Amino acid sequence: MSALALVRDLAPLVLAGMLGSAGAGKLIGRGTARQAPRTALARLLRDGGRAALALRALGAVELLLAAALLAPPPGPLPGAAGAFLGAGFLGYLGYARAAAPGSSCGCTARPDTPLTWRAFVRAAAVLAGGAAAALAQQPWWTAAARRPAAAACLVLAAAAALTALSADPDRRWRMPLRRLRLRITGHPLAATGARTAVPVAATVELLERSRAWQSVSRVVRSALLDHWDDGGWRILQFAGVYGGGPAARPVLVLFAVDAGASLDTVREPAVRVSVIDADSGAPVMATA
C-alpha cells in the first residue's frame, strides 16, 4: 500500500476526529451561547440567539457525520457529505471575511477569536478530507491494521497539524512560549517601581476608565485573556483586530498598568500600550 493510498483510506478516521471535536464544542460547549452574538453568523441571521441555535445544530450534524465516518459499513456518502460541509464552510468564511472581518467565525466554538487564514485552511482540510474519504478503497480499520506504525504516525501528524491550526493557538501554545520569552528577555512594557498589587478586577476597572483604553478600545475584540505582573507593572492581554476590510489582521493588545494603582489611589493611571501582530509578534502600534 502506497503512502497516498494510506492517507486516502485513513481520511475517514482523521476527518471524524476533526469534526467530532469541533461538533462537541459547538453542541455542548459552555461558550457557544456567549460566542454566538460575536460571530459573523449572528450578522447573517440578524440575531445572536438564532446564531447560537444554528451553531448547536451544526455541532450535532458534525457529530453525526463523525459517527458515520467511523462506523461500518464503509461507503462514499459520509465522505461526500464531509466534502460538501467543507465547501459550505469555505463559502461562509468568504462571506464572514467580507462582511465582518473583525468577528469570530464560530468554527470551533471558542470565543473572542478573530477570523484568520487558519479558519480557511481548516475548512479546506474538511473539504479535502471528505473527498479523500469518499474515494477510500477499504475501511480505515483495515488500512490501520495492515500498516499500524505508518498509520499511527500519520494520525499523530494530522493531529499535530490540526492543533497548530486551532482557532486559539495563543491559549494552547504560543501564549505560554511568548510569555516565557518575554520573562527571559524583558517585557517591552515593563519598568520598575512596584507598589502593593491590587486585585486584577480592580486593575481592569481602572484601565477601562483611562484615556489609554479609550484610545485603542476600537481595536480590542475580547475580554481579558491573560495577565501577569512584571517589574512593578501589571500586564493585561486582550485579543483584537487592527485595520478594516481585507487589510484587517488579528493582533494582541497589551496594557501595562501600575500594579499598585486602583480607583482608590489614582484617577488617571500611567498606562503603556502595545499592539502586536498575533501571528508574527511584530509591533503594530505603540503608545505610552
C-alpha positions as CSV (number, residue, x, y, z in Angstrom):
1,M,0.0,0.0,0.0
2,S,1.4,3.4,-1.0
3,A,1.6,6.4,1.3
4,L,-1.1,8.2,-0.7
5,A,-3.4,5.2,-0.5
6,L,-2.9,5.0,3.2
7,V,-3.7,8.7,3.5
8,R,-6.8,8.2,1.5
9,D,-8.0,5.1,3.4
10,L,-7.4,6.8,6.8
11,A,-9.1,10.0,5.8
12,P,-12.4,9.0,7.4
13,L,-10.7,8.5,10.8
14,V,-8.8,11.8,10.7
15,L,-11.9,13.7,9.4
16,A,-14.1,12.1,12.1
17,G,-11.7,13.3,14.8
18,M,-11.7,16.8,13.4
19,L,-15.5,17.0,13.0
20,G,-16.1,15.3,16.3
21,S,-14.0,17.7,18.3
22,A,-15.5,20.8,16.7
23,G,-19.0,19.4,16.9
24,A,-18.8,18.6,20.5
25,G,-17.5,22.1,21.3
26,K,-20.5,23.7,19.5
27,L,-23.2,21.4,20.8
28,I,-22.3,21.1,24.5
29,G,-19.7,23.7,25.0
30,R,-20.5,26.4,27.5
31,G,-19.0,29.1,25.3
32,T,-21.4,28.7,22.4
33,A,-24.1,31.0,23.6
34,R,-21.6,33.6,24.7
35,Q,-19.7,33.5,21.4
36,A,-22.6,33.4,19.0
37,P,-23.5,37.1,19.2
38,R,-19.9,38.0,18.2
39,T,-19.8,35.8,15.1
40,A,-20.5,36.7,11.5
41,L,-23.3,34.2,11.7
42,A,-25.2,36.5,14.1
43,R,-24.9,39.2,11.5
44,L,-26.1,36.9,8.8
45,L,-29.1,35.7,10.8
46,R,-29.6,39.1,12.4
47,D,-29.9,37.6,15.9
48,G,-27.4,36.2,18.4
49,G,-30.0,33.7,19.8
50,R,-30.6,32.2,16.4
51,A,-26.9,32.1,15.7
52,A,-26.4,30.1,18.9
53,L,-29.1,27.6,17.9
54,A,-27.6,27.3,14.4
55,L,-24.1,26.6,15.9
56,R,-25.5,23.9,18.1
57,A,-27.4,22.4,15.2
58,L,-24.2,22.4,13.2
59,G,-22.4,20.8,16.1
60,A,-25.0,18.0,16.1
61,V,-24.6,17.5,12.3
62,E,-20.8,17.3,12.7
63,L,-21.1,14.7,15.5
64,L,-23.5,12.6,13.4
65,L,-21.2,12.8,10.4
66,A,-18.2,11.9,12.5
67,A,-20.0,8.8,13.8
68,A,-21.0,7.8,10.2
69,L,-17.3,8.1,9.1
70,L,-16.2,5.8,11.8
71,A,-19.0,3.2,11.8
72,P,-19.3,0.2,9.4
73,P,-20.2,-0.4,6.7
74,P,-17.9,2.0,4.9
75,G,-19.2,3.9,2.0
76,P,-18.7,7.1,-0.1
77,L,-21.7,9.0,1.3
78,P,-20.2,10.2,4.6
79,G,-17.1,11.4,2.9
80,A,-19.1,13.2,0.2
81,A,-21.2,14.8,2.9
82,G,-18.0,15.9,4.6
83,A,-16.7,17.5,1.4
84,F,-20.0,19.3,0.9
85,L,-19.7,20.6,4.5
86,G,-16.2,21.8,3.9
87,A,-17.3,23.7,0.8
88,G,-20.1,25.3,2.8
89,F,-17.6,26.3,5.4
90,L,-15.4,28.0,2.8
91,G,-18.4,29.9,1.4
92,Y,-19.4,31.1,4.8
93,L,-15.9,32.2,5.7
94,G,-15.7,34.1,2.5
95,Y,-18.9,36.0,3.5
96,A,-17.6,36.5,7.0
97,R,-14.3,37.9,5.8
98,A,-16.1,40.4,3.5
99,A,-19.0,41.3,5.8
100,A,-17.5,41.2,9.3
101,P,-13.7,40.7,9.2
102,G,-13.3,41.5,12.9
103,S,-15.8,38.9,14.1
104,S,-15.3,35.3,15.1
105,C,-16.2,32.7,12.6
106,G,-17.7,30.3,15.2
107,C,-15.9,27.4,13.6
108,T,-14.7,25.8,16.8
109,A,-17.0,27.4,19.4
110,R,-14.1,29.2,21.0
111,P,-14.9,32.8,21.9
112,D,-13.0,36.0,21.1
113,T,-11.0,34.6,18.2
114,P,-11.0,36.9,15.1
115,L,-11.2,35.3,11.7
116,T,-7.8,34.4,10.3
117,W,-6.3,32.3,7.5
118,R,-6.3,29.3,9.8
119,A,-10.1,29.1,9.5
120,F,-9.8,28.9,5.7
121,V,-7.2,26.2,6.0
122,R,-9.3,24.1,8.4
123,A,-12.3,24.4,6.1
124,A,-10.2,23.4,3.1
125,A,-8.9,20.4,5.2
126,V,-12.5,19.3,5.8
127,L,-13.2,19.6,2.0
128,A,-10.1,17.6,1.1
129,G,-10.6,15.1,3.8
130,G,-14.2,14.5,2.8
131,A,-13.2,14.0,-0.9
132,A,-10.4,11.5,0.2
133,A,-12.8,9.6,2.5
134,A,-15.3,9.3,-0.4
135,L,-12.6,7.7,-2.5
136,A,-11.4,5.3,0.2
137,Q,-10.9,1.7,-1.2
138,Q,-11.0,-0.1,2.2
139,P,-12.2,0.5,5.7
140,W,-9.9,2.7,7.8
141,W,-9.6,0.0,10.4
142,T,-8.3,-2.5,7.8
143,A,-5.8,0.0,6.5
144,A,-4.6,0.7,10.0
145,A,-4.3,-3.0,10.9
146,R,-2.2,-3.6,7.8
147,R,0.3,-0.8,8.5
148,P,-0.1,0.1,12.2
149,A,3.2,2.0,12.6
150,A,2.7,4.1,9.5
151,A,-1.0,4.7,10.4
152,A,-0.1,5.8,13.9
153,C,2.5,8.3,12.6
154,L,0.1,9.7,10.0
155,V,-2.7,10.2,12.6
156,L,-0.3,11.8,15.0
157,A,1.0,14.1,12.3
158,A,-2.6,15.1,11.3
159,A,-3.4,15.8,15.0
160,A,-0.4,18.0,15.4
161,A,-1.2,19.9,12.2
162,L,-4.8,20.4,13.3
163,T,-3.7,21.6,16.7
164,A,-1.3,24.1,15.1
165,L,-4.3,25.3,13.1
166,S,-6.5,25.6,16.1
167,A,-8.6,28.8,16.5
168,D,-6.9,29.8,19.7
169,P,-3.1,28.9,19.3
170,D,-2.3,31.7,21.8
171,R,-4.1,29.9,24.6
172,R,-2.7,26.5,23.8
173,W,1.0,27.0,23.0
174,R,2.0,30.4,21.5
175,M,1.0,32.4,24.6
176,P,3.0,30.3,27.0
177,L,6.0,30.4,24.8
178,R,5.7,34.2,24.3
179,R,5.4,34.8,28.0
180,L,8.5,32.6,28.6
181,R,10.5,34.6,26.1
182,L,9.3,37.9,27.5
183,R,10.2,36.9,31.0
184,I,13.7,35.9,29.8
185,T,14.4,38.9,27.6
186,G,12.3,41.5,29.4
187,H,8.8,42.7,28.5
188,P,8.6,45.8,26.2
189,L,6.2,47.5,28.5
190,A,8.0,46.5,31.8
191,A,9.5,49.0,34.1
192,T,10.5,49.3,37.8
193,G,8.8,50.8,40.9
194,A,6.1,48.5,42.1
195,R,3.7,49.2,44.9
196,T,1.5,46.7,46.6
197,A,-0.5,44.8,44.0
198,V,-4.3,45.1,43.9
199,P,-6.9,42.6,42.6
200,V,-6.8,42.1,38.9
201,A,-10.5,43.1,38.6
202,A,-9.6,46.5,40.1
203,T,-6.8,47.0,37.7
204,V,-9.1,46.2,34.7
205,E,-11.7,48.6,36.1
206,L,-9.1,51.3,36.4
207,L,-7.8,50.6,32.9
208,E,-11.2,50.7,31.3
209,R,-11.8,54.2,32.7
210,S,-8.4,55.5,31.4
211,R,-7.7,57.6,28.3
212,A,-5.2,54.9,27.2
213,W,-8.1,52.4,27.0
214,Q,-10.3,54.8,25.1
215,S,-7.5,55.5,22.6
216,V,-7.3,51.8,21.5
217,S,-10.6,50.3,22.6
218,R,-11.8,50.2,18.9
219,V,-9.1,47.6,18.3
220,V,-10.0,45.3,21.3
221,R,-12.3,42.4,20.5
222,S,-12.2,40.3,23.6
223,A,-12.4,40.3,27.4
224,L,-9.2,39.9,29.4
225,L,-7.3,36.8,28.1
226,D,-4.2,36.8,30.3
227,H,-2.4,38.9,32.9
228,W,0.9,38.8,34.8
229,D,3.0,41.1,37.0
230,D,6.4,42.2,35.7
231,G,8.7,44.8,37.2
232,G,6.1,46.7,39.1
233,W,3.6,46.7,36.2
234,R,0.6,44.5,35.6
235,I,0.4,43.3,32.0
236,L,-3.1,42.8,30.7
237,Q,-3.6,41.0,27.4
238,F,-6.5,41.2,25.1
239,A,-7.2,40.0,21.5
240,G,-8.1,42.5,18.9
241,V,-8.3,43.3,15.2
242,Y,-6.2,46.1,13.6
243,G,-7.4,47.7,10.4
244,G,-10.5,47.2,8.4
245,G,-11.8,45.4,5.3
246,P,-9.4,43.0,3.6
247,A,-6.4,44.6,5.4
248,A,-7.8,43.6,8.9
249,R,-5.5,41.4,10.9
250,P,-5.6,39.8,14.3
251,V,-3.5,41.4,17.0
252,L,-2.7,41.1,20.7
253,V,-3.3,44.3,22.7
254,L,-1.0,44.6,25.8
255,F,-1.6,47.2,28.5
256,A,0.9,47.8,31.3
257,V,-0.7,49.4,34.4
258,D,0.9,50.2,37.7
259,A,0.3,47.0,39.8
260,G,-0.4,49.1,42.9
261,A,-2.8,51.5,41.4
262,S,-6.6,51.4,41.8
263,L,-9.6,53.7,41.8
264,D,-8.9,54.4,45.4
265,T,-5.4,55.7,44.8
266,V,-5.4,57.4,41.4
267,R,-7.9,58.8,38.9
268,E,-5.7,58.6,35.7
269,P,-3.1,55.8,35.9
270,A,0.1,55.6,33.9
271,V,-0.6,53.1,31.2
272,R,1.6,51.8,28.5
273,V,0.0,50.2,25.4
274,S,1.5,47.9,22.8
275,V,-0.3,46.3,19.9
276,I,1.5,43.3,18.2
277,D,0.6,41.1,15.3
278,A,-0.9,37.9,16.6
279,D,0.9,35.7,14.1
280,S,4.4,37.2,13.9
281,G,4.7,39.1,17.2
282,A,5.9,42.2,15.4
283,P,4.8,45.6,16.8
284,V,1.8,47.2,15.0
285,M,1.4,50.3,17.1
286,A,2.6,51.5,20.5
287,T,1.8,54.4,22.7
288,A,2.7,55.5,26.2
